[in-house]
Amino acid sequence: MAQNVIDILKQEHEMVLSQLSELSSKGTSNREQKYNSLKENLMPHMIGEEQAVYPKLMDAGMQEMALESIEEHNAVKTLLSQLDSASTSKEDVWVAKITVIKENVEHHISEEEEHIFPEMQQKMSSDELSSLGNSYEEAKKSAMPVAAR
């Protein structure tokens, strides 16, 4: 049986927050490798939400929440792009940048888990949430080559 999209997203949120916590600590070893792993998880997650979840939110009358979430994604993508060109050898600057990304992602997750998910549960049936879980996973898979760039 398909997994509920909210359960999938919450699991991924935990993983990304854990990765961001580790990356924002000074003295983290293998920082570049861990950062690449973060992007391999975070980029498909964001693309999957944008392609599968947010259109459903709009259909369910949650346009404002969906549009705000998209803008939060855009901010994180911009910050990731800046970090891509930053040298990991300048640890203070790098940690400052990843900390700002972490704060943005924490805010975004809080909005989703405290406001969006409860409203989704009210407006969508369990079958719809499971179907959306499938759609989300498919969108994520199609995003994998994009995220690897």
MIKE-947919 format. One record per residue: residue number from 1; x, y, z of N, C-alpha, C in turn. Coordinates in pm, whole numbers. Layout:
BEGIN
<site NUM,<X,Y,Z>,<X,Y,Z>,<X,Y,Z>>,
...
***
This chain:
BEGIN
<site 1,<83,-119,0>,<0,0,0>,<88,125,0>>,
<site 2,<44,226,-68>,<120,350,-79>,<129,419,57>>,
<site 3,<240,486,76>,<260,557,201>,<200,697,192>>,
<site 4,<141,742,300>,<84,875,312>,<193,979,286>>,
<site 5,<164,1078,204>,<263,1179,167>,<315,1254,290>>,
<site 6,<230,1277,387>,<272,1349,507>,<377,1269,584>>,
<site 7,<357,1138,594>,<455,1052,662>,<589,1054,589>>,
<site 8,<584,1048,457>,<707,1052,376>,<781,1183,401>>,
<site 9,<708,1294,392>,<771,1425,406>,<830,1444,546>>,
<site 10,<760,1398,648>,<812,1411,785>,<942,1332,803>>,
<site 11,<949,1212,745>,<1072,1131,753>,<1187,1204,685>>,
<site 12,<1158,1261,568>,<1263,1333,495>,<1303,1460,570>>,
<site 13,<1208,1526,632>,<1240,1646,711>,<1340,1611,821>>,
<site 14,<1316,1501,892>,<1407,1459,1000>,<1548,1436,948>>,
<site 15,<1558,1369,833>,<1689,1339,776>,<1762,1468,737>>,
<site 16,<1692,1559,670>,<1754,1684,625>,<1796,1769,745>>,
<site 17,<1712,1777,847>,<1748,1854,966>,<1871,1796,1034>>,
<site 18,<1882,1665,1038>,<1999,1600,1096>,<2125,1635,1016>>,
<site 19,<2113,1629,884>,<2227,1663,799>,<2268,1809,817>>,
<site 20,<2170,1898,823>,<2200,2040,840>,<2263,2068,976>>,
<site 21,<2218,2000,1079>,<2277,2018,1212>,<2424,1979,1211>>,
<site 22,<2453,1868,1148>,<2593,1824,1141>,<2677,1921,1059>>,
<site 23,<2625,1966,947>,<2700,2056,860>,<2722,2194,922>>,
<site 24,<2633,2236,1009>,<2646,2370,1068>,<2737,2371,1191>>,
<site 25,<2792,2256,1226>,<2885,2248,1339>,<3027,2269,1288>>,
<site 26,<3103,2349,1361>,<3244,2368,1324>,<3320,2239,1347>>,
<site 27,<3420,2216,1264>,<3503,2098,1280>,<3446,1973,1218>>,
<site 28,<3339,1986,1141>,<3280,1869,1075>,<3377,1817,970>>,
<site 29,<3405,1687,974>,<3494,1628,874>,<3414,1591,749>>,
<site 30,<3483,1577,639>,<3421,1541,510>,<3303,1634,476>>,
<site 31,<3320,1763,502>,<3213,1861,485>,<3158,1862,342>>,
<site 32,<3246,1859,244>,<3200,1866,105>,<3116,1743,68>>,
<site 33,<3162,1626,109>,<3088,1503,82>,<2951,1506,151>>,
<site 34,<2947,1552,275>,<2821,1559,349>,<2728,1665,290>>,
<site 35,<2785,1773,241>,<2704,1877,175>,<2642,1821,47>>,
<site 36,<2720,1747,-30>,<2666,1686,-152>,<2554,1588,-120>>,
<site 37,<2569,1513,-12>,<2464,1421,32>,<2337,1498,71>>,
<site 38,<2355,1611,139>,<2240,1695,174>,<2166,1738,48>>,
<site 39,<2241,1787,-50>,<2176,1833,-175>,<2107,1718,-247>>,
<site 40,<2166,1599,-243>,<2105,1482,-308>,<1971,1446,-244>>,
<site 41,<1953,1482,-118>,<1826,1459,-48>,<1732,1578,-60>>,
<site 42,<1787,1697,-45>,<1704,1818,-36>,<1648,1862,-171>>,
<site 43,<1729,1858,-276>,<1681,1908,-406>,<1564,1825,-460>>,
<site 44,<1573,1692,-464>,<1457,1614,-511>,<1335,1634,-421>>,
<site 45,<1358,1651,-291>,<1248,1675,-197>,<1173,1803,-238>>,
<site 46,<1249,1909,-260>,<1185,2037,-295>,<1114,2027,-430>>,
<site 47,<1179,1965,-527>,<1119,1951,-660>,<994,1864,-653>>,
<site 48,<1000,1756,-576>,<883,1670,-559>,<766,1744,-498>>,
<site 49,<794,1826,-397>,<687,1906,-337>,<630,2004,-439>>,
<site 50,<717,2069,-513>,<672,2170,-610>,<590,2109,-723>>,
<site 51,<628,1990,-767>,<559,1929,-881>,<435,1849,-841>>,
<site 52,<435,1790,-722>,<324,1702,-684>,<238,1759,-572>>,
<site 53,<301,1807,-466>,<226,1846,-346>,<163,1984,-360>>,
<site 54,<241,2083,-399>,<188,2220,-399>,<74,2241,-498>>,
<site 55,<77,2178,-616>,<-42,2190,-703>,<-169,2136,-636>>,
<site 56,<-155,2027,-559>,<-271,1972,-487>,<-318,2068,-378>>,
<site 57,<-222,2136,-314>,<-260,2235,-213>,<-343,2346,-278>>,
<site 58,<-299,2390,-394>,<-373,2495,-464>,<-513,2447,-500>>,
<site 59,<-523,2323,-547>,<-654,2266,-581>,<-745,2257,-459>>,
<site 60,<-684,2242,-340>,<-761,2227,-216>,<-788,2361,-148>>,
<site 61,<-761,2471,-219>,<-789,2603,-163>,<-681,2655,-69>>,
<site 62,<-562,2602,-81>,<-451,2641,7>,<-344,2716,-72>>,
<site 63,<-387,2805,-162>,<-295,2875,-251>,<-189,2955,-176>>,
<site 64,<-231,3029,-75>,<-137,3114,-3>,<-24,3031,59>>,
<site 65,<-61,2919,120>,<39,2831,181>,<133,2774,75>>,
<site 66,<77,2733,-38>,<159,2675,-144>,<255,2779,-202>>,
<site 67,<204,2898,-228>,<290,3002,-286>,<401,3044,-190>>,
<site 68,<369,3054,-62>,<472,3088,37>,<577,2978,43>>,
<site 69,<534,2853,38>,<629,2741,41>,<721,2743,-81>>,
<site 70,<666,2775,-196>,<748,2784,-318>,<853,2893,-302>>,
<site 71,<814,3007,-247>,<910,3116,-226>,<1018,3077,-125>>,
<site 72,<980,3001,-23>,<1079,2953,73>,<1177,2859,4>>,
<site 73,<1128,2774,-84>,<1217,2688,-162>,<1312,2772,-247>>,
<site 74,<1259,2874,-313>,<1343,2959,-397>,<1455,3023,-316>>,
<site 75,<1425,3067,-195>,<1527,3126,-108>,<1635,3024,-74>>,
<site 76,<1595,2903,-40>,<1692,2798,-6>,<1777,2763,-129>>,
<site 77,<1715,2753,-246>,<1791,2723,-368>,<1894,2831,-396>>,
<site 78,<1858,2958,-374>,<1952,3068,-393>,<2069,3055,-296>>,
<site 79,<2039,3025,-172>,<2144,3009,-71>,<2234,2889,-103>>,
<site 80,<2174,2780,-149>,<2254,2663,-189>,<2347,2698,-304>>,
<site 81,<2297,2775,-398>,<2378,2817,-512>,<2498,2900,-465>>,
<site 82,<2474,2989,-370>,<2584,3069,-314>,<2684,2979,-243>>,
<site 83,<2635,2881,-172>,<2723,2791,-98>,<2803,2703,-194>>,
<site 84,<2744,2669,-308>,<2816,2588,-407>,<2945,2656,-451>>,
<site 85,<2944,2789,-455>,<3063,2860,-501>,<3152,2906,-385>>,
<site 86,<3113,2876,-262>,<3195,2912,-146>,<3295,2800,-117>>,
<site 87,<3411,2839,-74>,<3515,2742,-42>,<3491,2682,96>>,
<site 88,<3497,2550,104>,<3482,2484,234>,<3605,2509,322>>,
<site 89,<3715,2560,263>,<3835,2586,342>,<3817,2709,432>>,
<site 90,<3725,2798,397>,<3695,2914,482>,<3579,2874,573>>,
<site 91,<3613,2798,677>,<3510,2734,759>,<3411,2833,819>>,
<site 92,<3458,2947,871>,<3366,3042,935>,<3260,3092,838>>,
<site 93,<3301,3127,717>,<3207,3176,616>,<3113,3064,574>>,
<site 94,<3169,2947,552>,<3089,2833,507>,<2985,2796,612>>,
<site 95,<3027,2788,737>,<2935,2752,846>,<2826,2859,860>>,
<site 96,<2863,2986,844>,<2762,3093,852>,<2657,3074,743>>,
<site 97,<2700,3042,622>,<2606,3023,512>,<2516,2901,534>>,
<site 98,<2573,2790,577>,<2491,2670,597>,<2396,2690,716>>,
<site 99,<2437,2771,813>,<2349,2801,927>,<2227,2880,881>>,
<site 100,<2246,2973,790>,<2132,3048,736>,<2040,2955,658>>,
<site 101,<2097,2863,582>,<2015,2763,511>,<1937,2680,613>>,
<site 102,<2005,2636,717>,<1941,2555,822>,<1824,2630,883>>,
<site 103,<1842,2757,915>,<1735,2837,974>,<1616,2850,879>>,
<site 104,<1643,2870,751>,<1536,2880,652>,<1461,2748,640>>,
<site 105,<1534,2638,635>,<1472,2507,623>,<1391,2474,748>>,
<site 106,<1445,2508,866>,<1371,2484,990>,<1238,2560,990>>,
<site 107,<1241,2685,946>,<1118,2764,938>,<1018,2698,842>>,
<site 108,<1067,2658,727>,<983,2597,624>,<919,2468,678>>,
<site 109,<998,2385,741>,<947,2259,796>,<843,2286,905>>,
<site 110,<871,2383,989>,<776,2420,1094>,<642,2463,1034>>,
<site 111,<646,2545,929>,<523,2588,861>,<447,2468,806>>,
<site 112,<520,2378,741>,<454,2261,683>,<393,2172,791>>,
<site 113,<472,2139,892>,<426,2041,990>,<322,2097,1086>>,
<site 114,<327,2227,1115>,<232,2285,1210>,<106,2339,1143>>,
<site 115,<115,2379,1016>,<1,2444,952>,<-50,2369,828>>,
<site 116,<41,2338,737>,<0,2279,609>,<-48,2135,628>>,
<site 117,<32,2052,695>,<-6,1911,709>,<-140,1892,780>>,
<site 118,<-165,1963,892>,<-297,1947,955>,<-413,1986,862>>,
<site 119,<-392,2091,785>,<-498,2132,692>,<-515,2030,579>>,
<site 120,<-404,1973,533>,<-412,1868,432>,<-493,1750,486>>,
<site 121,<-468,1714,611>,<-539,1601,671>,<-689,1629,684>>,
<site 122,<-724,1754,702>,<-866,1791,710>,<-932,1789,573>>,
<site 123,<-859,1832,471>,<-919,1852,339>,<-904,1734,244>>,
<site 124,<-815,1640,276>,<-789,1528,185>,<-815,1396,257>>,
<site 125,<-867,1300,183>,<-891,1167,239>,<-758,1092,252>>,
<site 126,<-760,983,327>,<-637,904,341>,<-596,845,206>>,
<site 127,<-694,810,122>,<-662,761,-13>,<-594,870,-96>>,
<site 128,<-644,992,-84>,<-583,1103,-158>,<-441,1129,-110>>,
<site 129,<-420,1122,21>,<-286,1144,76>,<-190,1032,34>>,
<site 130,<-239,910,25>,<-156,798,-23>,<-125,812,-171>>,
<site 131,<-225,849,-249>,<-204,872,-392>,<-104,985,-413>>,
<site 132,<-116,1089,-332>,<-21,1200,-340>,<119,1154,-301>>,
<site 133,<128,1058,-209>,<258,1001,-175>,<323,936,-296>>,
<site 134,<244,863,-375>,<295,802,-499>,<339,909,-598>>,
<site 135,<255,1010,-616>,<286,1118,-710>,<414,1190,-668>>,
<site 136,<427,1213,-539>,<546,1279,-486>,<671,1197,-514>>,
<site 137,<665,1067,-485>,<781,980,-509>,<819,977,-657>>,
<site 138,<720,976,-745>,<747,978,-889>,<813,1110,-930>>,
<site 139,<762,1221,-878>,<820,1352,-910>,<963,1361,-860>>,
<site 140,<988,1304,-743>,<1123,1303,-687>,<1218,1223,-775>>,
<site 141,<1172,1107,-820>,<1256,1022,-906>,<1292,1095,-1034>>,
<site 142,<1196,1163,-1092>,<1223,1235,-1217>,<1316,1353,-1192>>,
<site 143,<1325,1399,-1068>,<1411,1513,-1035>,<1554,1471,-1004>>,
<site 144,<1578,1343,-982>,<1711,1298,-940>,<1824,1344,-1033>>,
<site 145,<1812,1330,-1165>,<1921,1377,-1250>,<1941,1528,-1239>>,
<site 146,<1833,1603,-1222>,<1842,1748,-1208>,<1916,1783,-1080>>,
<site 147,<1885,1713,-974>,<1944,1743,-844>,<2093,1709,-840>>,
<site 148,<2136,1617,-921>,<2276,1574,-920>,<2369,1676,-985>>,
<site 149,<2311,1769,-1059>,<2396,1867,-1128>,<2466,1959,-1033>>,
***
